[in-house]
């Protein structure tokens, strides 16, 4: 009985992570998921059947896709829309770090979109981004020079990803990167639901003098599927006042400045 309960819990945890993967990537092949999670393709197909029965996804031959993707892309909406009040405050505080005439990188995501919103009105900014919605928002702003990476389009995050996107940052130098994450903690560092963004984020970090992580407090102490690296990659964490005192002290002890909004 104990083994069967443990097996069920492991299956539920894996299905949650598969759903998070699909919410990040939009779609996935059975073969890729089986390899990533270290299980058989039969097991993945069973997981996808259950997620489909729950109404989250639709299966197709050899894989599955997120049901909400077509409508979401047509409306240019991001998949992750939780904690919007906190993200708005974080976006304002992060944008306050940017001076006129700077060159910055804006990662994709709902929190970095909030940063972009508060950059409107700046002068002579050069913005490099992999986020289609951010490029459309800032591209028409007078005095802004906006550059987009190439790469594979990811519908849930309205972003470009993969090796071609990462290659864009070779030889670039910017004052600041505003980096997004799915989860962060002291032991596991920065983690994400899928693999495709890891190379892009590493390339962004390599091009930036200062790395500013923008993450609401609900992500602190959490762990996602794939690791980018430790918190020592970050110079500044901009979060909301929900951060626990012990988390703040532990993060600052690593050498990361913490700004609460």
DOLOKOL-197625 format. One line per field, with one value per atom (N, C-alpha, C): chain; x, y, z; atom name; residue in three letters; residue number from 1. Coordinates in steps of 0.1 Angstrom, whole numbers. Example, Ala and Ser with C-alpha at 12.3 -4.5 7.8 and 13.67 -1.06 7.14 Angstrom:
<nodes>
chain [A/A/A/A/A/A]
east [132/123/132/128/137/129]
north [-57/-45/-33/-22/-11/0]
up [78/78/78/71/71/79]
atom [N/CA/C/N/CA/C]
res [ALA/ALA/ALA/SER/SER/SER]
n [1/1/1/2/2/2]
</nodes>
This chain:
<nodes>
chain [A/A/A/A/A/A/A/A/A/A/A/A/A/A/A/A/A/A/A/A/A/A/A/A/A/A/A/A/A/A/A/A/A/A/A/A/A/A/A/A/A/A/A/A/A/A/A/A/A/A/A/A/A/A/A/A/A/A/A/A/A/A/A/A/A/A/A/A/A/A/A/A/A/A/A/A/A/A/A/A/A/A/A/A/A/A/A/A/A/A/A/A/A/A/A/A/A/A/A/A/A/A/A/A/A/A/A/A/A/A/A/A/A/A/A/A/A/A/A/A/A/A/A/A/A/A/A/A/A/A/A/A/A/A/A/A/A/A/A/A/A/A/A/A/A/A/A/A/A/A/A/A/A/A/A/A/A/A/A/A/A/A/A/A/A/A/A/A/A/A/A/A/A/A/A/A/A/A/A/A/A/A/A/A/A/A/A/A/A/A/A/A/A/A/A/A/A/A/A/A/A/A/A/A/A/A/A/A/A/A/A/A/A/A/A/A/A/A/A/A/A/A/A/A/A/A/A/A/A/A/A/A/A/A/A/A/A/A/A/A/A/A/A/A/A/A/A/A/A/A/A/A/A/A/A/A/A/A/A/A/A/A/A/A/A/A/A/A/A/A/A/A/A/A/A/A/A/A/A/A/A/A/A/A/A/A/A/A/A/A/A/A/A/A/A/A/A/A/A/A/A/A/A/A/A/A/A/A/A/A/A/A/A/A/A/A/A/A/A/A/A/A/A/A/A/A/A/A/A/A/A/A/A/A/A/A/A/A/A/A/A/A/A/A/A/A/A/A/A/A/A/A/A/A/A/A/A/A/A/A/A/A/A/A/A/A/A/A/A/A/A/A/A/A/A/A/A/A/A/A/A/A/A/A/A/A/A/A/A/A/A/A/A/A/A/A/A/A/A/A/A/A/A/A/A/A/A/A/A/A/A/A/A/A/A/A/A/A/A/A/A/A/A/A/A/A/A/A/A/A/A/A/A/A/A/A/A/A/A/A/A/A/A/A/A/A/A/A/A/A/A/A/A/A/A/A/A/A/A/A/A/A/A/A/A/A/A/A/A/A/A/A/A/A/A/A/A/A/A/A/A/A/A/A/A/A/A/A/A/A/A/A/A/A/A/A/A/A/A/A/A/A/A/A/A/A/A/A/A/A/A/A/A/A/A/A/A/A/A/A/A/A/A/A/A/A/A/A/A/A/A/A/A/A/A/A/A/A/A/A/A/A/A/A/A/A/A/A/A/A/A/A/A/A/A/A/A/A/A/A/A/A/A/A/A/A/A/A/A/A/A/A/A/A/A/A/A/A/A/A/A/A/A/A/A/A/A/A/A/A/A/A/A/A/A/A/A/A/A/A/A/A/A/A/A/A/A/A/A/A/A/A/A/A/A/A/A/A/A/A/A/A/A/A/A/A/A/A/A/A/A/A/A/A/A/A/A/A/A/A/A/A/A/A/A/A/A/A/A/A/A/A/A/A/A/A/A/A/A/A/A/A/A/A/A/A/A/A/A/A/A/A/A/A/A/A/A/A/A/A/A/A/A/A/A/A/A/A/A/A/A/A/A/A/A/A/A/A/A/A/A/A/A/A/A/A/A/A/A/A/A/A/A/A/A/A/A/A/A/A/A/A/A/A/A/A/A/A/A/A/A/A/A/A/A/A/A/A/A/A/A/A/A/A/A/A/A/A/A/A/A/A/A/A/A/A/A/A/A/A/A/A/A/A/A/A/A/A/A/A/A/A/A/A/A/A/A/A/A/A/A/A/A]
east [8/0/9/19/28/35/39/46/36/23/14/10/10/7/19/31/43/44/40/40/30/18/8/12/19/24/34/43/54/48/37/30/24/17/11/21/32/43/48/50/55/45/33/22/22/24/24/35/47/59/57/51/48/38/28/19/27/35/43/52/58/66/57/45/36/32/30/26/37/50/61/64/63/67/55/43/32/28/39/37/49/48/60/57/68/67/68/62/62/77/84/98/107/105/113/109/96/92/97/97/101/116/124/138/141/134/136/133/122/117/122/129/135/125/114/104/101/93/90/80/80/70/55/54/40/36/45/41/38/45/42/29/26/12/1/3/-7/-8/3/2/-5/-3/-9/-24/-28/-42/-49/-43/-49/-50/-39/-40/-50/-52/-63/-77/-78/-91/-94/-84/-86/-89/-88/-91/-79/-67/-56/-50/-49/-42/-50/-45/-50/-39/-42/-31/-32/-20/-19/-10/-9/0/14/19/33/36/25/27/15/16/4/7/-4/-2/-12/-9/-17/-30/-42/-54/-56/-50/-53/-44/-34/-24/-30/-39/-44/-50/-60/-67/-57/-48/-38/-29/-24/-15/-23/-36/-43/-46/-47/-50/-37/-25/-12/-12/-17/-17/-7/-1/9/2/8/2/1/12/13/8/-4/-10/-13/-5/-8/1/-3/5/7/-3/0/2/-4/-1/14/19/33/42/39/47/47/36/35/44/45/54/68/71/85/89/80/83/87/79/82/96/99/111/123/121/132/135/124/126/133/131/138/153/158/173/179/170/175/175/187/188/187/185/184/198/197/209/215/209/214/211/218/215/212/200/196/190/190/183/171/159/147/144/144/140/125/120/105/99/86/78/69/60/50/57/67/73/82/89/97/89/77/67/63/62/59/70/83/94/93/90/90/79/68/57/62/70/75/87/92/103/98/85/79/82/86/90/105/113/127/132/145/150/163/164/176/180/170/172/174/184/185/181/171/165/167/173/174/165/156/147/144/140/135/120/113/99/92/83/76/67/60/51/58/70/78/84/88/93/82/70/58/55/56/53/63/76/86/91/88/93/88/76/70/73/80/83/94/91/101/114/125/138/143/135/139/144/155/160/158/150/146/152/158/164/158/155/149/159/159/167/160/166/159/156/152/150/136/133/120/109/98/87/80/79/72/60/48/35/32/33/28/36/48/56/58/52/54/68/77/91/98/111/119/130/133/141/150/158/167/181/189/203/205/196/197/195/186/183/195/201/213/225/226/238/237/225/224/232/234/241/256/261/276/282/292/298/291/280/272/276/274/277/266/260/249/251/245/246/239/226/218/210/208/199/188/175/164/159/163/161/149/141/130/134/126/128/114/114/101/102/114/116/130/133/146/147/158/161/176/180/194/201/195/201/201/190/189/191/192/194/182/185/174/170/157/152/140/138/128/120/108/100/105/113/117/132/137/151/155/146/149/155/150/155/168/173/185/197/199/210/209/196/194/197/192/194/209/216/231/238/233/239/236/224/220/229/231/239/253/259/272/274/263/264/262/258/254/264/266/275/268/255/247/235/233/221/211/199/188/177/175/165/152/141/128/119/115/107/99/86/77/80/76/80/75/64/58/68/78/87/99/101/113/110/120/119/113/110/104/115/111/121/113/118/112/121/119/125/140/144/158/165/178/186/194/194/203/216/216/228/224/234/232/229/224/221/232/245/256/257/249/249/242/235/226/233/232/237/226/214/203/190/183/170/160/150/139/127/121/109/99/89/79/81/73/75/71/66/62/74/86/98/100/103/105/119/120/132/144/141/152/157/147/151/160/155/163/177/179/192/201/195/202/207/198/202/212/211/221/234/234/247/255/248/255/261/257/262/253/240/229/222/222/214/199/191/177/169/161/152/138/130/116/107/97/88/74]
north [-12/0/13/13/24/27/17/18/24/19/24/39/43/57/66/61/68/69/58/58/69/69/78/93/96/109/113/104/107/110/102/104/118/122/135/146/145/155/156/144/145/151/148/154/169/174/188/195/188/194/193/183/182/193/196/207/220/222/234/236/225/224/229/224/228/242/247/261/270/265/273/272/260/258/258/255/255/241/233/220/211/198/190/176/169/156/146/135/124/120/118/113/123/136/146/145/144/144/131/120/108/108/114/116/125/136/147/142/134/130/116/109/96/85/86/75/70/60/54/63/62/69/65/52/47/55/57/65/79/85/99/100/90/90/89/81/80/93/99/113/123/123/132/129/116/113/118/118/123/138/145/159/164/156/159/157/147/144/155/162/173/186/186/198/207/204/213/213/202/200/193/193/184/175/162/154/154/152/150/139/134/123/126/118/119/130/137/148/154/166/173/188/196/211/217/229/236/241/238/242/257/265/279/287/280/287/295/289/297/310/310/322/331/326/335/342/336/342/353/350/359/372/371/382/388/382/387/387/377/376/366/369/359/349/337/325/328/333/335/348/349/362/362/356/356/367/371/381/394/398/410/423/425/437/437/426/425/428/422/424/438/445/459/467/465/472/469/456/452/459/459/466/480/487/501/503/495/496/493/482/478/489/495/505/517/520/532/531/519/517/521/523/525/540/545/559/561/573/576/573/568/565/551/543/530/520/509/497/486/480/469/457/446/434/432/429/425/411/402/388/388/377/375/372/375/371/382/379/389/400/396/406/415/410/419/428/423/431/443/441/452/462/457/466/474/468/475/486/483/493/506/505/516/523/518/524/535/534/544/558/567/580/583/572/573/578/583/588/580/578/572/559/550/537/527/518/507/494/487/476/463/453/440/430/423/415/402/392/380/379/389/389/398/391/398/409/407/417/429/427/438/446/439/446/455/450/457/469/467/478/490/486/497/501/493/496/509/513/525/537/535/546/555/569/578/577/576/576/563/552/539/531/524/515/501/493/480/469/459/448/435/426/413/402/392/380/372/362/352/340/329/317/311/302/294/301/303/311/302/307/300/308/302/309/313/305/309/321/323/334/345/343/352/356/346/348/339/343/336/329/316/308/299/291/282/287/279/283/295/297/309/322/321/332/335/324/326/332/327/332/347/353/367/376/371/378/377/369/368/381/386/399/411/410/422/425/438/443/453/451/460/463/474/478/469/465/458/447/436/426/425/425/422/408/399/385/379/371/364/350/345/331/325/312/305/302/300/297/300/302/304/300/294/292/291/290/290/278/266/254/251/254/251/262/274/286/289/293/297/285/282/270/274/266/269/256/258/246/237/243/235/238/232/233/244/248/256/270/276/289/290/279/279/285/281/287/301/306/320/328/324/331/332/321/321/331/332/341/356/358/371/376/367/369/373/365/368/381/387/400/412/410/421/424/437/441/438/441/439/430/420/411/414/419/422/412/404/393/399/398/403/391/390/378/381/378/380/370/373/365/351/349/335/325/330/321/318/325/323/310/301/289/278/281/271/265/253/247/242/245/240/229/227/214/215/226/227/238/236/246/255/268/277/278/280/282/288/290/295/310/315/329/338/333/341/347/342/348/362/365/377/387/400/411/417/418/425/416/414/408/418/420/430/421/422/414/423/416/424/422/429/429/416/406/393/384/388/380/379/366/364/369/373/379/369/356/346/344/345/344/356/368/380/379/375/375/364/353/342/346/353/358/369/378/389/383/372/366/361/357/353/364/377/388/395/391/397/408/420/430/428/431/428/441/444/456/451/456/452/464/460/470/469]
up [0/0/0/8/9/-4/-11/-24/-34/-34/-44/-42/-29/-26/-31/-29/-33/-48/-55/-69/-75/-68/-72/-71/-59/-57/-67/-70/-80/-93/-97/-109/-110/-99/-98/-99/-93/-93/-108/-114/-128/-137/-136/-145/-143/-130/-128/-135/-135/-141/-157/-162/-176/-180/-172/-175/-175/-165/-164/-177/-181/-194/-205/-207/-218/-216/-204/-202/-206/-206/-210/-224/-230/-244/-254/-249/-258/-263/-266/-271/-267/-269/-266/-273/-277/-282/-271/-272/-262/-260/-271/-270/-262/-264/-257/-242/-239/-225/-218/-225/-219/-215/-224/-222/-211/-210/-200/-186/-185/-172/-168/-177/-174/-172/-180/-179/-194/-195/-208/-216/-229/-237/-233/-229/-225/-213/-203/-191/-195/-204/-208/-214/-223/-230/-219/-209/-198/-191/-188/-182/-190/-203/-212/-213/-213/-213/-201/-189/-177/-177/-183/-184/-194/-204/-214/-208/-200/-193/-184/-178/-169/-176/-189/-197/-199/-196/-197/-211/-217/-230/-240/-252/-263/-268/-269/-275/-290/-296/-311/-313/-325/-328/-324/-314/-310/-300/-295/-285/-280/-276/-270/-271/-270/-270/-260/-255/-246/-252/-246/-253/-255/-245/-246/-256/-262/-270/-282/-290/-302/-298/-288/-284/-277/-269/-262/-272/-282/-292/-300/-304/-311/-303/-290/-282/-276/-280/-275/-259/-253/-239/-234/-223/-217/-209/-209/-202/-186/-181/-166/-162/-155/-152/-137/-129/-114/-107/-95/-87/-95/-103/-111/-104/-92/-84/-80/-75/-71/-83/-94/-106/-111/-110/-113/-105/-92/-83/-86/-88/-92/-105/-114/-127/-125/-117/-115/-108/-98/-91/-100/-108/-117/-127/-133/-143/-138/-125/-119/-119/-121/-121/-135/-145/-158/-161/-166/-169/-184/-188/-202/-209/-221/-229/-227/-218/-215/-226/-226/-234/-224/-226/-217/-224/-217/-222/-213/-220/-213/-217/-207/-209/-211/-216/-218/-204/-203/-191/-187/-178/-173/-164/-156/-148/-156/-165/-174/-183/-186/-194/-185/-172/-163/-162/-163/-164/-176/-188/-200/-200/-194/-193/-186/-176/-168/-174/-186/-193/-203/-206/-215/-210/-219/-215/-213/-212/-212/-226/-226/-238/-242/-255/-261/-255/-253/-248/-259/-257/-267/-259/-264/-257/-266/-261/-268/-260/-268/-261/-270/-264/-271/-270/-265/-262/-273/-280/-291/-286/-275/-269/-264/-259/-254/-266/-276/-288/-294/-295/-301/-292/-278/-269/-270/-271/-270/-284/-294/-307/-313/-309/-314/-306/-295/-285/-291/-293/-298/-290/-297/-291/-286/-288/-284/-297/-295/-305/-300/-307/-302/-311/-306/-313/-308/-317/-313/-317/-309/-313/-323/-329/-337/-329/-335/-328/-330/-322/-322/-314/-320/-313/-303/-290/-279/-276/-279/-278/-264/-254/-241/-235/-239/-234/-245/-256/-268/-270/-270/-270/-280/-283/-292/-284/-287/-278/-287/-280/-287/-289/-296/-298/-307/-317/-325/-317/-308/-300/-291/-285/-277/-285/-297/-305/-308/-307/-310/-300/-288/-277/-278/-287/-287/-292/-284/-288/-283/-277/-272/-258/-255/-241/-237/-226/-222/-207/-203/-189/-179/-183/-174/-182/-175/-179/-169/-173/-164/-167/-158/-160/-153/-159/-153/-149/-139/-135/-131/-131/-127/-112/-107/-92/-88/-76/-71/-56/-52/-38/-36/-24/-20/-26/-24/-28/-43/-49/-64/-73/-68/-76/-85/-97/-107/-115/-115/-122/-131/-141/-151/-155/-161/-164/-175/-184/-196/-199/-210/-213/-223/-231/-243/-240/-228/-225/-218/-213/-205/-213/-225/-233/-235/-238/-240/-228/-216/-204/-200/-203/-200/-209/-222/-231/-227/-223/-218/-206/-197/-185/-189/-199/-203/-210/-215/-222/-213/-200/-191/-180/-178/-167/-154/-153/-141/-144/-136/-138/-127/-131/-122/-124/-113/-114/-109/-117/-112/-110/-97/-94/-82/-82/-71/-60/-48/-36/-36/-44/-44/-51/-58/-65/-56/-45/-36/-28/-28/-20/-28/-41/-50/-59/-66/-75/-87/-99/-111/-117/-130/-136/-140/-147/-152/-145/-142/-135/-144/-142/-149/-142/-129/-121/-107/-99/-86/-85/-74/-72/-73/-73/-75/-89/-98/-112/-112/-101/-100/-91/-95/-87/-79/-84/-77/-79/-68/-68/-65/-74/-72/-70/-58/-55/-47/-41/-34/-19/-11/3/10/2/7/10/6/9/24/28/43/47/59/64/63/66/65/51/41/27/23/27/23/29/41/47/40/37/30/16/9/-4/-4/6/7/12/19/24/12/1/-11/-18/-15/-22/-32/-31/-40/-32/-38/-32/-34/-24/-25/-24/-34/-34/-33/-24/-23/-27/-34/-40/-34]
atom [N/CA/C/N/CA/C/N/CA/C/N/CA/C/N/CA/C/N/CA/C/N/CA/C/N/CA/C/N/CA/C/N/CA/C/N/CA/C/N/CA/C/N/CA/C/N/CA/C/N/CA/C/N/CA/C/N/CA/C/N/CA/C/N/CA/C/N/CA/C/N/CA/C/N/CA/C/N/CA/C/N/CA/C/N/CA/C/N/CA/C/N/CA/C/N/CA/C/N/CA/C/N/CA/C/N/CA/C/N/CA/C/N/CA/C/N/CA/C/N/CA/C/N/CA/C/N/CA/C/N/CA/C/N/CA/C/N/CA/C/N/CA/C/N/CA/C/N/CA/C/N/CA/C/N/CA/C/N/CA/C/N/CA/C/N/CA/C/N/CA/C/N/CA/C/N/CA/C/N/CA/C/N/CA/C/N/CA/C/N/CA/C/N/CA/C/N/CA/C/N/CA/C/N/CA/C/N/CA/C/N/CA/C/N/CA/C/N/CA/C/N/CA/C/N/CA/C/N/CA/C/N/CA/C/N/CA/C/N/CA/C/N/CA/C/N/CA/C/N/CA/C/N/CA/C/N/CA/C/N/CA/C/N/CA/C/N/CA/C/N/CA/C/N/CA/C/N/CA/C/N/CA/C/N/CA/C/N/CA/C/N/CA/C/N/CA/C/N/CA/C/N/CA/C/N/CA/C/N/CA/C/N/CA/C/N/CA/C/N/CA/C/N/CA/C/N/CA/C/N/CA/C/N/CA/C/N/CA/C/N/CA/C/N/CA/C/N/CA/C/N/CA/C/N/CA/C/N/CA/C/N/CA/C/N/CA/C/N/CA/C/N/CA/C/N/CA/C/N/CA/C/N/CA/C/N/CA/C/N/CA/C/N/CA/C/N/CA/C/N/CA/C/N/CA/C/N/CA/C/N/CA/C/N/CA/C/N/CA/C/N/CA/C/N/CA/C/N/CA/C/N/CA/C/N/CA/C/N/CA/C/N/CA/C/N/CA/C/N/CA/C/N/CA/C/N/CA/C/N/CA/C/N/CA/C/N/CA/C/N/CA/C/N/CA/C/N/CA/C/N/CA/C/N/CA/C/N/CA/C/N/CA/C/N/CA/C/N/CA/C/N/CA/C/N/CA/C/N/CA/C/N/CA/C/N/CA/C/N/CA/C/N/CA/C/N/CA/C/N/CA/C/N/CA/C/N/CA/C/N/CA/C/N/CA/C/N/CA/C/N/CA/C/N/CA/C/N/CA/C/N/CA/C/N/CA/C/N/CA/C/N/CA/C/N/CA/C/N/CA/C/N/CA/C/N/CA/C/N/CA/C/N/CA/C/N/CA/C/N/CA/C/N/CA/C/N/CA/C/N/CA/C/N/CA/C/N/CA/C/N/CA/C/N/CA/C/N/CA/C/N/CA/C/N/CA/C/N/CA/C/N/CA/C/N/CA/C/N/CA/C/N/CA/C/N/CA/C/N/CA/C/N/CA/C/N/CA/C/N/CA/C/N/CA/C/N/CA/C/N/CA/C/N/CA/C/N/CA/C/N/CA/C/N/CA/C/N/CA/C/N/CA/C/N/CA/C/N/CA/C/N/CA/C/N/CA/C/N/CA/C/N/CA/C/N/CA/C/N/CA/C/N/CA/C/N/CA/C/N/CA/C/N/CA/C/N/CA/C/N/CA/C/N/CA/C/N/CA/C/N/CA/C/N/CA/C/N/CA/C/N/CA/C/N/CA/C/N/CA/C/N/CA/C/N/CA/C/N/CA/C/N/CA/C/N/CA/C/N/CA/C/N/CA/C/N/CA/C/N/CA/C/N/CA/C/N/CA/C/N/CA/C/N/CA/C/N/CA/C/N/CA/C/N/CA/C/N/CA/C/N/CA/C/N/CA/C/N/CA/C/N/CA/C/N/CA/C/N/CA/C/N/CA/C/N/CA/C/N/CA/C/N/CA/C/N/CA/C/N/CA/C/N/CA/C/N/CA/C/N/CA/C/N/CA/C/N/CA/C/N/CA/C/N/CA/C/N/CA/C/N/CA/C]
res [UNK/UNK/UNK/UNK/UNK/UNK/UNK/UNK/UNK/UNK/UNK/UNK/UNK/UNK/UNK/UNK/UNK/UNK/UNK/UNK/UNK/UNK/UNK/UNK/UNK/UNK/UNK/UNK/UNK/UNK/UNK/UNK/UNK/UNK/UNK/UNK/UNK/UNK/UNK/UNK/UNK/UNK/UNK/UNK/UNK/UNK/UNK/UNK/UNK/UNK/UNK/UNK/UNK/UNK/UNK/UNK/UNK/UNK/UNK/UNK/UNK/UNK/UNK/UNK/UNK/UNK/UNK/UNK/UNK/UNK/UNK/UNK/UNK/UNK/UNK/UNK/UNK/UNK/UNK/UNK/UNK/UNK/UNK/UNK/UNK/UNK/UNK/UNK/UNK/UNK/UNK/UNK/UNK/UNK/UNK/UNK/UNK/UNK/UNK/UNK/UNK/UNK/UNK/UNK/UNK/UNK/UNK/UNK/UNK/UNK/UNK/UNK/UNK/UNK/UNK/UNK/UNK/UNK/UNK/UNK/UNK/UNK/UNK/UNK/UNK/UNK/UNK/UNK/UNK/UNK/UNK/UNK/UNK/UNK/UNK/UNK/UNK/UNK/UNK/UNK/UNK/UNK/UNK/UNK/UNK/UNK/UNK/UNK/UNK/UNK/UNK/UNK/UNK/UNK/UNK/UNK/UNK/UNK/UNK/UNK/UNK/UNK/UNK/UNK/UNK/UNK/UNK/UNK/UNK/UNK/UNK/UNK/UNK/UNK/UNK/UNK/UNK/UNK/UNK/UNK/UNK/UNK/UNK/UNK/UNK/UNK/UNK/UNK/UNK/UNK/UNK/UNK/UNK/UNK/UNK/UNK/UNK/UNK/UNK/UNK/UNK/UNK/UNK/UNK/UNK/UNK/UNK/UNK/UNK/UNK/UNK/UNK/UNK/UNK/UNK/UNK/UNK/UNK/UNK/UNK/UNK/UNK/UNK/UNK/UNK/UNK/UNK/UNK/UNK/UNK/UNK/UNK/UNK/UNK/UNK/UNK/UNK/UNK/UNK/UNK/UNK/UNK/UNK/UNK/UNK/UNK/UNK/UNK/UNK/UNK/UNK/UNK/UNK/UNK/UNK/UNK/UNK/UNK/UNK/UNK/UNK/UNK/UNK/UNK/UNK/UNK/UNK/UNK/UNK/UNK/UNK/UNK/UNK/UNK/UNK/UNK/UNK/UNK/UNK/UNK/UNK/UNK/UNK/UNK/UNK/UNK/UNK/UNK/UNK/UNK/UNK/UNK/UNK/UNK/UNK/UNK/UNK/UNK/UNK/UNK/UNK/UNK/UNK/UNK/UNK/UNK/UNK/UNK/UNK/UNK/UNK/UNK/UNK/UNK/UNK/UNK/UNK/UNK/UNK/UNK/UNK/UNK/UNK/UNK/UNK/UNK/UNK/UNK/UNK/UNK/UNK/UNK/UNK/UNK/UNK/UNK/UNK/UNK/UNK/UNK/UNK/UNK/UNK/UNK/UNK/UNK/UNK/UNK/UNK/UNK/UNK/UNK/UNK/UNK/UNK/UNK/UNK/UNK/UNK/UNK/UNK/UNK/UNK/UNK/UNK/UNK/UNK/UNK/UNK/UNK/UNK/UNK/UNK/UNK/UNK/UNK/UNK/UNK/UNK/UNK/UNK/UNK/UNK/UNK/UNK/UNK/UNK/UNK/UNK/UNK/UNK/UNK/UNK/UNK/UNK/UNK/UNK/UNK/UNK/UNK/UNK/UNK/UNK/UNK/UNK/UNK/UNK/UNK/UNK/UNK/UNK/UNK/UNK/UNK/UNK/UNK/UNK/UNK/UNK/UNK/UNK/UNK/UNK/UNK/UNK/UNK/UNK/UNK/UNK/UNK/UNK/UNK/UNK/UNK/UNK/UNK/UNK/UNK/UNK/UNK/UNK/UNK/UNK/UNK/UNK/UNK/UNK/UNK/UNK/UNK/UNK/UNK/UNK/UNK/UNK/UNK/UNK/UNK/UNK/UNK/UNK/UNK/UNK/UNK/UNK/UNK/UNK/UNK/UNK/UNK/UNK/UNK/UNK/UNK/UNK/UNK/UNK/UNK/UNK/UNK/UNK/UNK/UNK/UNK/UNK/UNK/UNK/UNK/UNK/UNK/UNK/UNK/UNK/UNK/UNK/UNK/UNK/UNK/UNK/UNK/UNK/UNK/UNK/UNK/UNK/UNK/UNK/UNK/UNK/UNK/UNK/UNK/UNK/UNK/UNK/UNK/UNK/UNK/UNK/UNK/UNK/UNK/UNK/UNK/UNK/UNK/UNK/UNK/UNK/UNK/UNK/UNK/UNK/UNK/UNK/UNK/UNK/UNK/UNK/UNK/UNK/UNK/UNK/UNK/UNK/UNK/UNK/UNK/UNK/UNK/UNK/UNK/UNK/UNK/UNK/UNK/UNK/UNK/UNK/UNK/UNK/UNK/UNK/UNK/UNK/UNK/UNK/UNK/UNK/UNK/UNK/UNK/UNK/UNK/UNK/UNK/UNK/UNK/UNK/UNK/UNK/UNK/UNK/UNK/UNK/UNK/UNK/UNK/UNK/UNK/UNK/UNK/UNK/UNK/UNK/UNK/UNK/UNK/UNK/UNK/UNK/UNK/UNK/UNK/UNK/UNK/UNK/UNK/UNK/UNK/UNK/UNK/UNK/UNK/UNK/UNK/UNK/UNK/UNK/UNK/UNK/UNK/UNK/UNK/UNK/UNK/UNK/UNK/UNK/UNK/UNK/UNK/UNK/UNK/UNK/UNK/UNK/UNK/UNK/UNK/UNK/UNK/UNK/UNK/UNK/UNK/UNK/UNK/UNK/UNK/UNK/UNK/UNK/UNK/UNK/UNK/UNK/UNK/UNK/UNK/UNK/UNK/UNK/UNK/UNK/UNK/UNK/UNK/UNK/UNK/UNK/UNK/UNK/UNK/UNK/UNK/UNK/UNK/UNK/UNK/UNK/UNK/UNK/UNK/UNK/UNK/UNK/UNK/UNK/UNK/UNK/UNK/UNK/UNK/UNK/UNK/UNK/UNK/UNK/UNK/UNK/UNK/UNK/UNK/UNK/UNK/UNK/UNK/UNK/UNK/UNK/UNK/UNK/UNK/UNK/UNK/UNK/UNK/UNK/UNK/UNK/UNK/UNK/UNK/UNK/UNK/UNK/UNK/UNK/UNK/UNK/UNK/UNK/UNK/UNK/UNK/UNK/UNK/UNK/UNK/UNK/UNK/UNK/UNK/UNK/UNK/UNK/UNK/UNK/UNK/UNK/UNK/UNK/UNK/UNK/UNK/UNK/UNK/UNK/UNK/UNK/UNK/UNK/UNK/UNK/UNK/UNK/UNK/UNK/UNK/UNK/UNK/UNK/UNK/UNK/UNK/UNK/UNK/UNK/UNK/UNK/UNK/UNK]
n [1/1/1/2/2/2/3/3/3/4/4/4/5/5/5/6/6/6/7/7/7/8/8/8/9/9/9/10/10/10/11/11/11/12/12/12/13/13/13/14/14/14/15/15/15/16/16/16/17/17/17/18/18/18/19/19/19/20/20/20/21/21/21/22/22/22/23/23/23/24/24/24/25/25/25/26/26/26/27/27/27/28/28/28/29/29/29/30/30/30/31/31/31/32/32/32/33/33/33/34/34/34/35/35/35/36/36/36/37/37/37/38/38/38/39/39/39/40/40/40/41/41/41/42/42/42/43/43/43/44/44/44/45/45/45/46/46/46/47/47/47/48/48/48/49/49/49/50/50/50/51/51/51/52/52/52/53/53/53/54/54/54/55/55/55/56/56/56/57/57/57/58/58/58/59/59/59/60/60/60/61/61/61/62/62/62/63/63/63/64/64/64/65/65/65/66/66/66/67/67/67/68/68/68/69/69/69/70/70/70/71/71/71/72/72/72/73/73/73/74/74/74/75/75/75/76/76/76/77/77/77/78/78/78/79/79/79/80/80/80/81/81/81/82/82/82/83/83/83/84/84/84/85/85/85/86/86/86/87/87/87/88/88/88/89/89/89/90/90/90/91/91/91/92/92/92/93/93/93/94/94/94/95/95/95/96/96/96/97/97/97/98/98/98/99/99/99/100/100/100/101/101/101/102/102/102/103/103/103/104/104/104/105/105/105/106/106/106/107/107/107/108/108/108/109/109/109/110/110/110/111/111/111/112/112/112/113/113/113/114/114/114/115/115/115/116/116/116/117/117/117/118/118/118/119/119/119/120/120/120/121/121/121/122/122/122/123/123/123/124/124/124/125/125/125/126/126/126/127/127/127/128/128/128/129/129/129/130/130/130/131/131/131/132/132/132/133/133/133/134/134/134/135/135/135/136/136/136/137/137/137/138/138/138/139/139/139/140/140/140/141/141/141/142/142/142/143/143/143/144/144/144/145/145/145/146/146/146/147/147/147/148/148/148/149/149/149/150/150/150/151/151/151/152/152/152/153/153/153/154/154/154/155/155/155/156/156/156/157/157/157/158/158/158/159/159/159/160/160/160/161/161/161/162/162/162/163/163/163/164/164/164/165/165/165/166/166/166/167/167/167/168/168/168/169/169/169/170/170/170/171/171/171/172/172/172/173/173/173/174/174/174/175/175/175/176/176/176/177/177/177/178/178/178/179/179/179/180/180/180/181/181/181/182/182/182/183/183/183/184/184/184/185/185/185/186/186/186/187/187/187/188/188/188/189/189/189/190/190/190/191/191/191/192/192/192/193/193/193/194/194/194/195/195/195/196/196/196/197/197/197/198/198/198/199/199/199/200/200/200/201/201/201/202/202/202/203/203/203/204/204/204/205/205/205/206/206/206/207/207/207/208/208/208/209/209/209/210/210/210/211/211/211/212/212/212/213/213/213/214/214/214/215/215/215/216/216/216/217/217/217/218/218/218/219/219/219/220/220/220/221/221/221/222/222/222/223/223/223/224/224/224/225/225/225/226/226/226/227/227/227/228/228/228/229/229/229/230/230/230/231/231/231/232/232/232/233/233/233/234/234/234/235/235/235/236/236/236/237/237/237/238/238/238/239/239/239/240/240/240/241/241/241/242/242/242/243/243/243/244/244/244/245/245/245/246/246/246/247/247/247/248/248/248/249/249/249/250/250/250/251/251/251/252/252/252/253/253/253/254/254/254/255/255/255/256/256/256/257/257/257/258/258/258/259/259/259/260/260/260/261/261/261]
</nodes>
